[in-house]
Amino acid sequence: MGKEEHRFKEQLKGLRKRLDQDPSSVEDCLEIAKFYFLEEEYEKALAVEREILGTHPEHLGVLYNMAICFMAQERKDQAKHTLHRILALNPNHEAALRVLEQMTS
């Protein structure tokens, strides 16, 4: 195991420990999803994000992260659907507008 991978696993273990103490911590869940995304473990990231949506169905940050995961997997229809869902909640969401524009140009 490389030095970087070891550091990643230690940080993930620390986040999971904090999450055990406070299971409602959306920020910790988002950090775990981010770690998975950076490791290109997109399905694991999406699973964490879906779990968050179970209790916070309109969380724009989670929805945006999911759209980016879908794009990384070249699941463009799901990415577009998720971006449109964001815009239905916040028509001025600049990042979602920018990504959607890039996808259609």
PyMOL commands that set and color helices and strands:
alter all, ss='L'
color gray80, all
select helices_A, chain A and resi 3-21+26-38+42-55+60-72+76-89+94-104
alter helices_A, ss='H'
color red, helices_A
deselect
rebuild
show_as cartoon
